[in-house]
Amino acid sequence: MDTIKIEKNWEYSNLLEIKVSAKSEYISIYQLYYVQTEDLKNIGNS
């Protein structure tokens, strides 16, 4: 079964670490992203 997960690992002040992971029968990968809280709030306004 193919799966994509988005998780918040930690938050400090106005900075978030977000982990995006994907898993299939053949491969499992992840990528970490660092995002400011204000940028995340404004993501739908662009």
Buried (B, 14 or more C-beta within 10 A) or exposed (E): EEEEEEEEEEEEEEEBBBBEBEBEEEEEEEEEEEBEEEEEEEEEEE
